[in-house]
Amino acid sequence: MSRLRNFLAAGLWTCVVTTLLAQTPNGTLNIQVDKSVGASSPILHGLMTEEINYSYDGGLYAELIRNRTFQDDASSPVHWSIAANDKNAATIDIDKTTGPSTALPLSLKVSVAAASTTDPAGVQNDGFWGIAVRPHTQYKASFYAKADAGFSGPLKISLIDNSTGVSAASAVIPSLSQEWKRYSVVLTTKDVKPSAANHFALTTTHPGTFWLQLVSVFPPTYANRSNGNRQDIMELLAAMKPSFLRLPGGNYLEGDHIPERYEWKKTIGPLVDRPTHPSPWRYHSSDGLGLLEFLEWCEDLKMQPLLAVYAGYSMKQEHIDAGPALEPYVQDALDEIEYVSGGTDTKWGAIRARDGHPKPFALKYVEVGNEDWFDKSKSYDARFAQFYDAIKKSHSEIQVIATTQVTSRQPDVLDDHYYRKAEQFFDDVHHYDKTSRTGTKIMVGEWATREGEPTPDFNAALGDAAWMTGMERNSDVIIMHSYAPLFVNVNPGGMQWKTDLIGYDAMSSYGSPSYYAQVMFSNHRGTQIVDSTLTNADKRVFYSVTSDPTKGVLYLKLVNATATKQQLDINLNGAKHIALSAKLTTLHASSPTETNSITEPRKIVPTDSSLSNVSSHFSHDLPPYSIQVVELNVR
């Protein structure tokens, strides 16, 4: 009887297994290799930039001195302190009666009561959570200064180890003028330990009074740009192969109040002529990364600029009505377009040439405002029409982007924004499948899966990748997308918004799992959207297929957001030739909560391997929690 029971149990188990297998068949991906359903946008993948989370100052912009113009706090010189001990004496105060320019009419007054060769006194700056010092490196230091009668210097400029007090590099300005003047030196380190635990000091060995403004220290920058960007962060961006940069930002463009908007004319020319301004994220912007520097950033990474112009609305519900009152703002936008793209025979093109860049920048897209659906006055429709008509009259070649639905004019592009959880993106990957293919195109100008902090965890990367498959499958109508926010300084107090694509501190930077998902998608771009369908797969399996017929390459993007292996039967229909092997790039994690960090920057990174079982009909296993790109040679 026991043997019979075992036999029946075994038979019953076989039936159960057979039934379960019948209920969960392999997913089937049918690809009609020789049929395109549309052209994929050549500029689909780009960057959205914003001064938030210390993205520029303390981030991409390479300046090492914090509060270099003494305007971060009107009442005190924050991040500056007295460099003195019990054998010398000094005081510092903000002096609002003197400065080197009308843009910077204030300064830091340094009064040294006692100092000597063995005990110099002066001021010091703690940088953005420290100052990164590396061996055998040159740092370009500069400042504006003037001396009181009876004091002529010298001034010593140093980078100093916080714990030992030993100078890593120093230089001396022998004497100072009694009139405002710019001074510059080069600080060269020797065999020092790489560290951010350093501060900047400017000291003298003689009693006296002097004033400082625009104190600056730059490490080597990307492409050796003067007033340029951090090398490591730019290298991370370059690896994304972005096609465009949406600049200068969203909320940063608008400001909390109209006088705090991004006024581009105050961000060009010499730094001493830039007055700086408060940003909407509760800290002051140096405006060192101004309009020309944004454009040079585009030039360095071979991106096209997508210029957002201020459209008469600021975030505290302040706006300018359409009509005569708005006209100066419209003209300001036209001037800005001319600065970017005008020849040297134009007023603002000539000013750009004066600023060091005679060659115009190609400009195809201009966005009018930012997130104007927040404007409770409902004035955007009329404001947009006024900007649209003026831009089209002067620049018919420019595509004009609206930030919300309008009826007064038909915009060339509409900017959609999405900040969601992974499950919401999983459930909405077909959002654009039924979108009209005629008329207004779509830009998803800000979007992100907001899970993990300060940077995304792997579940967020899965949500991002799933959403990107939907955008890519519809990239005939979605012509651009850009993740936001792009950056975060991971130090305490550096983050105002989670979740952010790239993290950094003073010394190093890293890409999140979502960053690597972006890299995988942007580095494997097809020119055509290929006819394809997925059936019988788990609802958390996502895909897109594009091809580049001129190269004979088919790009298959696959996302498995489940905890179990998923098998796909892949049919390559209509192909005359299929290579037997394919390149496989995989990003995966053992848990959706795994992530990268400043201490484990490469815990989750893409790995390359190959598939050897490729044919017109083959099976492929998707690992749990994985994002894959299969690069097939197919003709």
VOLO-651045 format. One record per residue (C-alpha): residue in one letter; x negated, y negated, z negated. Coordinates in steps of 0.1 Angstrom, whole numbers, padded with zeros to 4 digits, always signed. Layout:
N
aXYZ;...
END
This chain:
635
m+0000+0000+0000;s-0028-0024-0008;r-0044-0019+0026;l-0010-0025+0042;r-0006-0057+0022;n-0040-0069+0033;f-0032-0061+0069;l+0001-0080+0067;a-0016-0109+0049;a-0043-0111+0075;g-0017-0110+0103;l+0003-0137+0085;w-0029-0158+0081;t-0037-0154+0118;c-0002-0166+0126;v-0006-0196+0103;v-0039-0205+0119;t-0025-0201+0154;t+0004-0223+0145;l-0018-0250+0130;l-0041-0250+0161;a-0010-0252+0183;q+0001-0283+0163;t-0032-0300+0165;p-0046-0295+0200;n-0077-0313+0212;g-0072-0348+0225;t-0075-0352+0262;l-0091-0381+0279;n-0084-0383+0316;i-0106-0407+0335;q-0100-0416+0371;v-0135-0425+0379;d-0128-0440+0414;k-0099-0462+0403;s-0103-0496+0388;v-0073-0513+0371;g-0091-0547+0369;a-0123-0565+0366;s-0138-0567+0332;s-0148-0602+0321;p-0185-0608+0325;i-0186-0631+0295;l-0165-0609+0272;h-0189-0608+0243;g-0201-0640+0226;l-0207-0658+0194;m-0186-0681+0172;t-0206-0705+0150;e-0195-0724+0119;e-0212-0743+0090;i-0200-0720+0063;n-0218-0697+0038;y-0249-0718+0044;s-0249-0707+0080;y-0270-0736+0094;d-0287-0753+0064;g-0301-0725+0044;g-0295-0701+0073;l-0301-0702+0110;y-0316-0737+0109;a-0352-0732+0098;e-0356-0762+0075;l-0370-0750+0041;i-0363-0782+0021;r-0329-0784+0005;n-0312-0818+0001;r-0340-0834+0023;t-0321-0867+0025;f-0310-0868-0011;q-0273-0869-0003;d-0260-0836-0015;d-0249-0853-0047;a-0243-0891-0049;s-0253-0893-0086;s-0285-0872-0087;p-0312-0858-0065;v-0301-0821-0068;h-0327-0795-0060;w-0354-0820-0067;s-0372-0822-0101;i-0402-0839-0116;a-0436-0823-0111;a-0453-0832-0144;n-0465-0818-0177;d-0474-0832-0211;k-0506-0848-0198;n-0489-0869-0172;a-0455-0887-0167;a-0431-0894-0139;t-0394-0903-0132;i-0372-0899-0102;d-0340-0917-0092;i-0319-0922-0061;d-0324-0958-0048;k-0295-0969-0026;t-0312-1002-0017;t-0339-0990+0007;g-0344-0964+0033;p-0361-0959+0067;s-0330-0965+0089;t-0295-0977+0089;a-0284-0940+0091;l-0304-0932+0060;p-0303-0964+0038;l-0311-0947+0006;s-0342-0929-0008;l-0358-0911-0037;k-0378-0935-0059;v-0407-0918-0076;s-0423-0936-0105;v-0456-0921-0118;a-0466-0936-0151;a-0496-0913-0157;a-0515-0890-0134;s-0551-0878-0128;t-0571-0855-0106;t-0567-0827-0131;d-0530-0835-0138;p-0513-0848-0107;a-0476-0859-0110;g-0447-0863-0085;v-0417-0844-0073;q-0408-0808-0063;n-0381-0790-0044;d-0368-0755-0050;g-0356-0749-0014;f-0326-0727-0005;w-0329-0701-0032;g-0367-0703-0029;i-0391-0711-0001;a-0404-0683+0020;v-0442-0682+0023;r-0460-0657+0045;p-0498-0651+0050;h-0517-0667+0078;t-0488-0690+0088;q-0486-0727+0097;y-0459-0749+0082;k-0451-0783+0096;a-0444-0807+0069;s-0432-0843+0073;f-0416-0872+0054;y-0408-0908+0055;a-0424-0929+0027;k-0433-0964+0016;a-0454-0975-0014;d-0449-1003-0040;a-0475-1030-0041;g-0505-1017-0061;f-0501-0981-0050;s-0516-0967-0018;g-0518-0930-0026;p-0530-0904-0020;l-0502-0879-0018;k-0508-0841-0018;i-0482-0818-0001;s-0482-0782-0014;l-0464-0749-0013;i-0467-0735-0048;d-0461-0700-0063;n-0434-0704-0090;s-0450-0679-0114;t-0487-0687-0111;g-0487-0723-0102;v-0513-0715-0075;s-0510-0734-0042;a-0504-0712-0012;a-0512-0741+0012;s-0518-0778+0008;a-0527-0810+0027;v-0534-0846+0017;i-0521-0879+0030;p-0549-0903+0020;s-0529-0935+0018;l-0494-0949+0021;s-0481-0981+0037;q-0459-1006+0020;e-0435-1003+0049;w-0414-0972+0058;k-0435-0949+0079;r-0433-0912+0089;y-0462-0889+0078;s-0469-0854+0089;v-0493-0826+0080;v-0498-0789+0087;l-0498-0765+0058;t-0518-0733+0066;t-0516-0703+0043;k-0544-0677+0040;d-0541-0642+0026;v-0511-0648+0003;k-0484-0624-0007;p-0451-0627+0012;s-0426-0641-0012;a-0397-0665-0015;a-0406-0674-0051;n-0423-0707-0042;h-0415-0743-0044;f-0426-0775-0025;a-0445-0802-0043;l-0455-0837-0034;t-0478-0853-0060;t-0503-0880-0066;t-0534-0884-0088;h-0528-0922-0095;p-0500-0941-0113;g-0477-0960-0091;t-0443-0961-0073;f-0433-0948-0039;w-0401-0939-0021;l-0393-0908+0000;q-0368-0899+0026;l-0362-0870+0051;v-0387-0846+0035;s-0391-0816+0057;v-0410-0783+0060;f-0406-0760+0090;p-0420-0725+0094;p-0427-0711+0129;t-0394-0712+0149;y-0378-0691+0176;a-0393-0701+0210;n-0415-0726+0191;r-0387-0751+0192;s-0393-0784+0173;n-0366-0787+0147;g-0356-0751+0156;n-0341-0719+0143;r-0353-0690+0122;q-0371-0663+0142;d-0356-0633+0125;i-0320-0644+0127;m-0324-0654+0163;e-0338-0620+0171;l-0307-0604+0156;l-0286-0626+0178;a-0306-0619+0209;a-0301-0582+0204;m-0264-0588+0208;k-0268-0601+0243;p-0241-0627+0238;s-0227-0645+0269;f-0214-0676+0252;l-0216-0697+0221;r-0184-0714+0207;l-0197-0746+0192;p-0200-0765+0169;g-0175-0746+0147;g-0138-0745+0137;n-0131-0761+0104;y-0165-0778+0107;l-0153-0795+0139;e-0122-0809+0121;g-0134-0817+0087;d-0111-0821+0057;h-0105-0857+0066;i-0107-0876+0099;p-0139-0895+0088;e-0155-0862+0079;r-0150-0846+0113;y-0179-0835+0134;e-0190-0868+0151;w-0214-0855+0178;k-0229-0889+0185;k-0242-0890+0150;t-0260-0856+0154;i-0282-0865+0184;g-0315-0883+0187;p-0343-0886+0160;l-0334-0870+0126;v-0339-0903+0109;d-0310-0917+0129;r-0286-0889+0118;p-0265-0900+0088;t-0255-0864+0079;h-0219-0857+0067;p-0199-0836+0042;s-0188-0802+0055;p-0154-0787+0046;w-0170-0758+0027;r-0181-0779-0003;y-0216-0788+0006;h-0234-0814+0027;s-0245-0809+0062;s-0279-0822+0072;d-0269-0823+0109;g-0304-0812+0118;l-0287-0786+0140;g-0270-0812+0161;l-0253-0811+0195;l-0286-0808+0215;e-0299-0781+0192;f-0267-0761+0198;l-0273-0764+0235;e-0309-0754+0232;w-0297-0724+0211;c-0276-0715+0241;e-0306-0720+0264;d-0328-0698+0243;l-0304-0668+0243;k-0292-0674+0279;m-0256-0681+0267;q-0232-0706+0282;p-0218-0732+0258;l-0181-0732+0250;l-0176-0767+0237;a-0149-0775+0212;v-0140-0812+0210;y-0123-0830+0182;a-0086-0834+0191;g-0073-0857+0165;y-0064-0834+0136;s-0082-0827+0103;m-0074-0800+0078;k-0059-0821+0051;q-0029-0827+0074;e-0043-0860+0088;h-0038-0866+0125;i-0037-0892+0153;d-0006-0894+0174;a-0009-0890+0211;g-0010-0923+0230;p-0032-0954+0226;a-0044-0944+0191;l-0057-0911+0205;e-0075-0926+0235;p-0108-0934+0217;y-0110-0897+0207;v-0103-0886+0243;q-0130-0908+0255;d-0154-0895+0229;a-0147-0860+0243;l-0154-0871+0278;d-0186-0887+0267;e-0196-0855+0250;i-0189-0835+0281;e-0211-0860+0300;y-0239-0856+0275;v-0238-0818+0279;s-0234-0816+0317;g-0239-0850+0332;g-0268-0859+0355;t-0295-0884+0344;d-0277-0910+0365;t-0248-0910+0340;k-0248-0929+0308;w-0247-0899+0284;g-0268-0877+0307;a-0295-0903+0305;i-0293-0903+0267;r-0297-0865+0267;a-0328-0870+0289;r-0341-0895+0264;d-0335-0869+0237;g-0358-0845+0256;h-0336-0825+0279;p-0332-0841+0314;k-0317-0809+0329;p-0279-0808+0325;f-0264-0778+0308;a-0238-0758+0328;l-0204-0763+0311;k-0173-0743+0322;y-0151-0741+0290;v-0139-0769+0267;e-0116-0761+0237;v-0093-0789+0225;g-0093-0788+0187;n-0092-0758+0164;e-0064-0738+0149;d-0039-0765+0155;w-0010-0743+0145;f-0018-0756+0109;d-0008-0791+0119;k+0026-0796+0103;s+0032-0828+0123;k+0036-0806+0154;s+0017-0832+0173;y-0007-0808+0191;d+0014-0803+0223;a+0013-0840+0231;r-0023-0844+0220;f-0034-0814+0241;a-0017-0829+0272;q-0036-0861+0268;f-0069-0843+0265;y-0061-0819+0293;d-0052-0846+0318;a-0083-0866+0311;i-0106-0837+0313;k-0091-0823+0344;k-0092-0857+0361;s-0129-0861+0355;h-0139-0824+0355;s-0116-0803+0376;e-0141-0774+0373;i-0137-0771+0335;q-0114-0745+0320;v-0094-0761+0292;i-0086-0740+0261;a-0056-0745+0238;t-0057-0735+0202;t-0020-0727+0199;q+0010-0723+0222;v+0019-0755+0242;t+0046-0763+0267;s+0035-0797+0280;r+0007-0782+0301;q-0004-0747+0310;p-0038-0742+0295;d-0064-0722+0313;v-0071-0702+0282;l-0054-0696+0248;d-0075-0691+0217;d-0061-0663+0194;h-0075-0657+0159;y-0071-0625+0137;y-0084-0618+0103;r-0072-0584+0092;k-0077-0551+0073;a-0089-0521+0093;e-0055-0504+0091;q-0039-0534+0107;f-0064-0534+0136;f-0060-0496+0140;d-0022-0501+0143;d-0025-0530+0169;v-0051-0518+0194;h-0025-0519+0221;h-0016-0556+0214;y-0026-0569+0248;d-0017-0539+0269;k+0015-0556+0282;t+0002-0591+0284;s+0009-0609+0317;r-0021-0607+0341;t-0011-0640+0357;g-0014-0675+0342;t-0031-0683+0310;k-0061-0661+0300;i-0069-0652+0264;m-0099-0659+0242;v-0100-0641+0208;g-0122-0669+0194;e-0122-0658+0158;w-0116-0623+0144;a-0129-0598+0119;t-0120-0568+0098;r-0122-0583+0063;e-0135-0554+0042;g-0167-0555+0023;e-0188-0584+0009;p-0209-0603+0016;t-0210-0583+0049;p-0187-0556+0063;d-0187-0520+0052;f-0183-0491+0076;n-0146-0490+0074;a-0146-0526+0086;a-0170-0515+0114;l-0144-0489+0124;g-0116-0514+0124;d-0138-0538+0145;a-0148-0511+0170;a-0112-0500+0174;w-0100-0535+0181;m-0129-0540+0206;t-0117-0510+0225;g-0084-0527+0229;m-0100-0559+0240;e-0123-0542+0264;r-0094-0522+0280;n-0077-0555+0286;s-0108-0575+0295;d-0092-0587+0327;v-0070-0610+0306;i-0091-0613+0274;i-0120-0631+0289;m-0139-0639+0257;h-0141-0628+0221;s-0163-0638+0192;y-0165-0624+0156;a-0163-0648+0127;p-0179-0658+0105;l-0212-0650+0120;f-0235-0657+0090;v-0238-0656+0052;n-0266-0664+0027;v-0263-0635+0003;n-0277-0654-0027;p-0253-0662-0056;g-0233-0692-0046;g-0242-0688-0009;m-0209-0673+0002;q-0176-0691+0006;w-0159-0666+0028;k-0160-0628+0031;t-0166-0608+0053;d-0196-0620+0075;l-0215-0603+0103;i-0251-0610+0094;g-0266-0615+0060;y-0299-0631+0049;d-0319-0647+0021;a-0349-0669+0023;m-0372-0640+0033;s-0353-0616+0054;s-0321-0609+0073;y-0300-0578+0083;g-0272-0567+0105;s-0241-0551+0090;p-0225-0520+0104;s-0201-0543+0122;y-0230-0561+0137;y-0244-0529+0152;a-0209-0520+0165;q-0210-0554+0183;v-0245-0546+0197;m-0234-0513+0210;f-0204-0527+0228;s-0222-0558+0242;n-0252-0538+0254;h-0230-0514+0274;r-0209-0536+0296;g-0191-0524+0327;t-0179-0547+0355;q-0147-0527+0361;i-0120-0514+0338;v-0115-0478+0347;d-0080-0461+0349;s-0078-0438+0319;t-0054-0422+0294;l-0058-0405+0261;t-0032-0380+0250;n-0027-0356+0220;a-0055-0373+0200;d-0053-0383+0163;k-0039-0417+0160;r-0072-0429+0145;v-0092-0420+0176;f-0097-0450+0200;y-0114-0454+0233;s-0122-0477+0263;v-0138-0469+0296;t-0156-0493+0319;s-0179-0488+0348;d-0206-0506+0368;p-0202-0491+0403;t-0233-0508+0416;k-0254-0489+0391;g-0233-0457+0392;v-0227-0459+0354;l-0196-0451+0334;y-0194-0465+0298;l-0172-0445+0275;k-0166-0461+0240;l-0152-0437+0214;v-0142-0444+0178;n-0133-0418+0152;a-0118-0434+0121;t-0109-0401+0105;a-0127-0381+0079;t-0129-0350+0101;k-0145-0341+0134;q-0123-0348+0164;q-0127-0329+0197;l-0119-0345+0230;d-0115-0327+0264;i-0128-0352+0289;n-0118-0350+0325;l-0138-0370+0351;n-0115-0371+0380;g-0124-0385+0414;a-0162-0383+0409;k-0183-0371+0438;h-0215-0368+0417;i-0219-0363+0380;a-0253-0361+0363;l-0256-0331+0340;s-0267-0351+0310;a-0257-0385+0295;k-0271-0409+0270;l-0253-0409+0237;t-0255-0438+0211;t-0239-0431+0177;l-0232-0452+0147;h-0218-0433+0118;a-0216-0431+0080;s-0208-0404+0055;s-0182-0426+0038;p-0162-0456+0050;t-0175-0477+0020;e-0212-0472+0030;t-0229-0504+0042;n-0261-0522+0048;s-0275-0548+0024;i-0304-0571+0019;t-0322-0543+0000;e-0311-0515+0024;p-0309-0534+0057;r-0311-0503+0080;k-0291-0477+0061;i-0266-0475+0090;v-0280-0481+0124;p-0273-0467+0159;t-0292-0436+0170;d-0298-0424+0205;s-0295-0388+0217;s-0281-0371+0248;l-0253-0349+0260;s-0263-0319+0281;n-0229-0304+0288;v-0215-0330+0312;s-0194-0319+0341;s-0161-0329+0356;h-0144-0312+0327;f-0162-0310+0294;s-0156-0312+0257;h-0171-0336+0232;d-0170-0336+0194;l-0167-0370+0177;p-0183-0369+0142;p-0162-0382+0113;y-0164-0419+0107;s-0183-0426+0139;i-0186-0451+0168;q-0201-0438+0200;v-0211-0450+0234;v-0215-0424+0261;e-0234-0436+0292;l-0226-0413+0322;n-0242-0414+0356;v-0212-0409+0379;r-0206-0418+0415;
END
